[in-house]
Amino acid sequence: MSTTSPHTDPRILRTRQLIRDAFVDLLQEIEFEKLTVNRIAERATINRVTFYLHYRDIPDMLERMADDMIDEIQAILKDVPNQPPVDRDWSILVKLLEHIAANSKFYKVLLASKRVPIFTDRLRKLFVEMITSRAEKRDASLPAQAVNVPIDIVIWYGSSAFIGTIVCWLRDDMPYTPLYLAKQLSILFRMHQNATSP
């Protein structure tokens, strides 16, 4: 899972992937507070110097991994063809859930089990931006009396419900396919929209 520039040396990408994988593996075994650069480097089969060529320290590694996660999700969102809003929302939802399923070990550890705050916070921020944009477009097309829930409550509800659903799905070992889950979420979103429409 990496969205570094396509011109990045493959050895750099491979080393960063080894570090990420080692970090995720170790988090399944020990508490976050007990993680050290030595442990990560040893698990990644690299030396400390190599780790420091890529990251200043563990907080810097977390920041960069969170940036990569968001960059990858944004690339998926941009890759969705221009379609009518309902079809586009559907395509985005399916692609997003397929991406999470394909990287389930990463997301399961960092969102569903250990809940490393930086990853949840970045994901929530991304969803807030998406929901805000969608809600503003929707509000502009509705008569003033139709919008009776404050936008911040809509955003809190939507982003929390979506992240909560993903976390539960991951914790239960993804009992539904991304396509099936996307269909169910689409039904819920439509029901919610119909309930708030005049």
DOFINU-732648 format. One record per residue: x, y, z of N, C-alpha, C in turn. Coordinates in steps of 0.2 Angstrom, whole numbers, padded with zeros to 4 digits, always signed. Layout:
BEGIN
XYZXYZXYZ;...
END
This chain:
BEGIN
+0004-0006+0000+0000+0000+0000+0004+0006+0000;+0005+0009-0006+0009+0015-0006+0008+0019-0012;+0008+0026-0011+0006+0030-0017+0012+0035-0018;+0018+0033-0016+0024+0037-0018+0024+0038-0025;+0028+0043-0027+0028+0045-0034+0031+0039-0038;+0028+0038-0044+0030+0032-0048+0037+0032-0050;+0041+0038-0049+0048+0039-0051+0052+0036-0045;+0049+0035-0039+0053+0033-0033+0056+0026-0034;+0063+0026-0032+0066+0020-0033+0063+0014-0030;+0062+0008-0034+0058+0002-0031+0061+0000-0025;+0068+0000-0024+0071-0002-0017+0068+0002-0012;+0067+0009-0013+0065+0013-0007+0057+0011-0006;+0053+0010-0011+0047+0007-0010+0046+0001-0006;+0051-0004-0008+0051-0010-0005+0053-0010+0003;+0058-0006+0004+0060-0005+0011+0055-0002+0015;+0051+0003+0012+0046+0007+0016+0040+0002+0017;+0039-0003+0012+0034-0008+0013+0036-0013+0019;+0042-0015+0019+0045-0019+0024+0044-0016+0031;+0045-0009+0032+0044-0006+0038+0037-0006+0040;+0033-0004+0035+0026-0004+0037+0023-0010+0039;+0025-0016+0035+0023-0022+0037+0025-0024+0044;+0031-0023+0045+0034-0024+0052+0030-0021+0058;+0029-0014+0056+0025-0010+0061+0018-0013+0063;+0015-0015+0057+0008-0018+0058+0008-0025+0062;+0013-0029+0060+0014-0036+0063+0016-0035+0070;+0020-0030+0072+0022-0029+0079+0016-0027+0083;+0012-0022+0080+0006-0020+0084+0001-0025+0086;+0001-0031+0082-0003-0036+0084+0000-0040+0090;+0006-0039+0091+0009-0043+0097+0010-0039+0103;+0012-0033+0102+0014-0029+0108+0010-0022+0108;+0010-0019+0114+0007-0012+0114+0011-0007+0110;+0007-0002+0108+0010+0003+0104+0016+0007+0108;+0015+0008+0114+0020+0011+0118+0027+0007+0119;+0026+0001+0118+0032-0003+0118+0036-0004+0112;+0033-0001+0106+0037-0001+0100+0043+0003+0100;+0048+0001+0097+0055+0005+0096+0057+0004+0089;+0061+0009+0087+0064+0008+0081+0068+0002+0080;+0072+0000+0085+0075-0007+0085+0071-0012+0083;+0065-0013+0087+0061-0018+0086+0058-0018+0078;+0056-0012+0076+0053-0012+0069+0059-0014+0064;+0065-0011+0065+0070-0013+0060+0072-0020+0060;+0072-0023+0066+0074-0030+0067+0068-0034+0063;+0062-0033+0064+0056-0036+0061+0056-0035+0054;+0058-0029+0051+0059-0028+0044+0065-0031+0041;+0069-0034+0045+0076-0036+0042+0080-0031+0039;+0080-0025+0042+0084-0019+0040+0088-0017+0046;+0093-0013+0046+0096-0010+0052+0093-0003+0053;+0095-0001+0059+0092+0006+0062+0094+0011+0057;+0100+0011+0054+0102+0017+0050+0097+0017+0044;+0095+0011+0041+0091+0011+0035+0084+0014+0037;+0082+0012+0043+0075+0015+0045+0076+0023+0045;+0081+0026+0048+0082+0033+0049+0083+0036+0042;+0085+0032+0037+0085+0035+0030+0078+0037+0027;+0073+0033+0030+0067+0034+0028+0062+0038+0032;+0063+0038+0039+0059+0041+0044+0064+0044+0049;+0062+0050+0052+0065+0053+0058+0065+0049+0064;+0059+0047+0065+0057+0043+0071+0050+0040+0070;+0048+0036+0075+0041+0033+0075+0035+0038+0073;+0035+0044+0077+0030+0048+0075+0030+0051+0068;+0036+0052+0065+0037+0054+0058+0034+0048+0053;+0036+0042+0055+0034+0036+0051+0026+0036+0051;+0023+0037+0057+0015+0037+0057+0012+0042+0053;+0015+0048+0053+0013+0054+0049+0013+0052+0042;+0019+0049+0040+0020+0048+0033+0015+0042+0031;+0014+0037+0035+0010+0031+0033+0003+0034+0033;+0001+0038+0037-0006+0041+0037-0007+0045+0031;-0002+0049+0029-0002+0053+0022-0003+0048+0016;+0001+0043+0016+0001+0038+0011-0006+0035+0011;-0009+0033+0016-0016+0030+0017-0021+0035+0013;-0021+0041+0015-0026+0046+0013-0024+0047+0005;-0018+0048+0003-0016+0049-0004-0019+0043-0008;-0018+0037-0006-0021+0031-0009-0028+0031-0010;-0032+0033-0005-0039+0033-0005-0041+0039-0010;-0038+0045-0009-0039+0050-0014-0038+0049-0021;-0033+0045-0022-0032+0042-0029-0037+0038-0032;-0040+0034-0027-0046+0029-0029-0052+0034-0031;-0053+0039-0026-0059+0043-0027-0058+0047-0034;-0052+0049-0036-0051+0053-0042-0052+0049-0048;-0051+0042-0047-0051+0037-0053-0058+0035-0055;-0063+0037-0051-0070+0035-0052-0072+0040-0058;-0075+0037-0063-0077+0041-0069-0082+0046-0067;-0083+0051-0071-0088+0056-0070-0094+0053-0072;-0099+0053-0067-0105+0050-0068-0111+0054-0065;-0117+0052-0066-0122+0055-0062-0121+0054-0054;-0123+0059-0050-0121+0059-0043-0122+0052-0039;-0128+0049-0041-0130+0042-0037-0125+0037-0040;-0124+0037-0046-0119+0031-0049-0112+0033-0046;-0110+0039-0046-0103+0041-0044-0102+0039-0037;-0107+0040-0032-0107+0038-0025-0106+0031-0025;-0110+0027-0029-0110+0020-0028-0103+0017-0030;-0100+0020-0036-0093+0018-0038-0088+0019-0033;-0089+0025-0030-0084+0027-0025-0084+0022-0019;-0090+0021-0017-0091+0017-0011-0088+0010-0012;-0090+0007-0018-0087+0000-0020-0080+0000-0020;-0077+0005-0023-0069+0005-0024-0066+0006-0017;-0069+0010-0013-0066+0012-0006-0066+0005-0002;-0072+0002-0002-0072-0005+0002-0068-0010-0001;-0067-0010-0008-0063-0015-0011-0055-0014-0009;-0054-0007-0009-0047-0005-0006-0046-0007+0001;-0050-0006+0005-0050-0008+0012-0049-0015+0013;-0053-0019+0009-0053-0027+0009-0046-0029+0007;-0043-0026+0002-0037-0028-0001-0031-0027+0004;-0032-0022+0008-0027-0020+0013-0030-0021+0020;-0034-0026+0021-0037-0027+0027-0033-0028+0033;-0027-0031+0032-0023-0032+0038-0021-0025+0041;-0019-0021+0036-0017-0014+0038-0022-0010+0042;-0028-0010+0039-0034-0007+0042-0037-0010+0048;-0036-0017+0048-0039-0020+0054-0035-0018+0060;-0028-0018+0059-0024-0017+0065-0025-0009+0067;-0024-0005+0062-0024+0002+0063-0030+0006+0065;-0036+0003+0062-0042+0006+0064-0047+0002+0069;-0047-0005+0068-0051-0009+0071-0049-0012+0078;-0042-0013+0078-0040-0017+0084-0036-0012+0089;-0031-0009+0086-0026-0005+0090-0029+0002+0090;-0033+0004+0085-0035+0011+0084-0030+0016+0086;-0025+0016+0081-0020+0021+0082-0023+0028+0079;-0023+0033+0084-0028+0039+0083-0026+0042+0076;-0020+0043+0074-0018+0047+0068-0022+0044+0062;-0023+0037+0062-0026+0035+0056-0034+0036+0056;-0037+0035+0062-0044+0036+0062-0045+0043+0061;-0041+0048+0064-0042+0055+0063-0042+0057+0056;-0037+0055+0052-0036+0056+0045-0041+0054+0041;-0044+0048+0043-0049+0045+0039-0056+0049+0040;-0057+0051+0046-0063+0054+0048-0062+0061+0045;-0057+0064+0045-0056+0071+0041-0058+0070+0034;-0055+0065+0031-0057+0064+0024-0064+0063+0023;-0067+0059+0027-0075+0058+0026-0079+0064+0028;-0076+0068+0032-0080+0074+0034-0080+0079+0028;-0074+0079+0025-0073+0084+0019-0078+0081+0013;-0078+0074+0012-0082+0072+0007-0090+0073+0008;-0092+0072+0015-0099+0073+0017-0101+0080+0016;-0096+0084+0018-0097+0092+0018-0099+0094+0011;-0095+0092+0007-0095+0094+0000-0102+0091-0003;-0104+0085-0001-0110+0082-0004-0116+0085-0001;-0116+0087+0006-0121+0090+0009-0122+0097+0007;-0117+0101+0005-0118+0107+0003-0121+0107-0004;-0119+0102-0009-0122+0102-0015-0130+0100-0014;-0131+0096-0010-0138+0093-0009-0142+0099-0006;-0139+0103-0001-0143+0109+0002-0145+0114-0003;-0140+0115-0008-0141+0120-0013-0147+0118-0017;-0148+0112-0018-0154+0110-0023-0160+0109-0019;-0161+0110-0012-0167+0109-0009-0170+0116-0007;-0176+0116-0006-0179+0122-0003-0177+0123+0004;-0177+0130+0006-0174+0131+0013-0177+0127+0018;-0184+0126+0018-0187+0123+0024-0186+0115+0024;-0183+0112+0018-0181+0105+0018-0175+0103+0022;-0171+0108+0023-0165+0107+0027-0166+0109+0034;-0168+0104+0038-0169+0105+0045-0164+0102+0050;-0159+0099+0048-0154+0097+0052-0148+0101+0051;-0145+0103+0057-0139+0107+0056-0133+0103+0052;-0130+0106+0048-0125+0103+0044-0119+0100+0048;-0117+0103+0053-0112+0099+0057-0114+0093+0060;-0121+0092+0062-0123+0086+0065-0124+0081+0059;-0126+0083+0053-0126+0078+0047-0119+0075+0046;-0114+0080+0046-0107+0078+0045-0104+0073+0051;-0106+0075+0057-0103+0070+0062-0107+0063+0062;-0113+0064+0060-0117+0057+0060-0114+0053+0054;-0114+0056+0048-0112+0052+0042-0105+0050+0043;-0100+0054+0045-0093+0051+0045-0092+0046+0051;-0095+0047+0057-0095+0042+0062-0098+0035+0060;-0104+0036+0057-0107+0030+0055-0103+0026+0050;-0100+0029+0045-0097+0026+0040-0090+0022+0043;-0087+0026+0047-0081+0023+0050-0082+0018+0055;-0088+0019+0059-0090+0013+0063-0092+0007+0060;-0095+0008+0054-0097+0002+0050-0091-0002+0047;-0086+0002+0045-0080-0001+0042-0076-0005+0048;-0076-0002+0054-0072-0005+0060-0076-0011+0062;-0082-0011+0062-0086-0017+0064-0085-0023+0058;-0085-0021+0052-0084-0025+0047-0077-0029+0047;-0072-0025+0048-0065-0027+0049-0065-0032+0055;-0068-0030+0061-0067-0034+0067-0070-0040+0066;-0076-0041+0062-0079-0047+0061-0076-0051+0055;-0070-0049+0053-0067-0053+0048-0071-0052+0041;-0073-0047+0040-0077-0045+0033-0081-0050+0031;-0087-0052+0035-0092-0057+0033-0095-0056+0027;-0095-0049+0024-0099-0047+0018-0094-0045+0013;-0095-0046+0007-0090-0044+0001-0091-0036+0001;-0086-0033-0002-0086-0025-0002-0093-0023-0006;-0094-0027-0012-0100-0026-0016-0106-0026-0012;-0107-0032-0008-0113-0032-0004-0114-0027+0001;-0108-0025+0005-0108-0020+0010-0110-0013+0007;-0107-0012+0001-0109-0006-0003-0116-0005-0004;-0119-0011-0006-0126-0011-0008-0130-0009-0002;-0129-0012+0004-0132-0011+0010-0132-0004+0012;-0126-0001+0012-0124+0006+0014-0128+0010+0009;-0129+0009+0003-0132+0013-0002-0140+0013+0000;-0142+0007+0002-0149+0007+0004-0150+0011+0010;-0146+0011+0015-0146+0015+0021-0146+0022+0020;-0141+0024+0015-0140+0031+0014-0147+0034+0010;-0150+0030+0006-0156+0032+0002-0162+0033+0007;-0162+0028+0012-0167+0028+0017-0167+0035+0021;-0160+0036+0023-0159+0042+0027-0161+0049+0023;-0159+0049+0017-0161+0054+0013-0168+0055+0012;-0172+0050+0011-0179+0050+0010-0182+0053+0017;-0179+0051+0022-0182+0052+0029-0181+0060+0030;-0176+0063+0027-0174+0070+0029-0177+0074+0023;-0180+0071+0018-0182+0076+0012-0190+0078+0014;-0192+0083+0011-0199+0086+0013-0204+0081+0010;
END
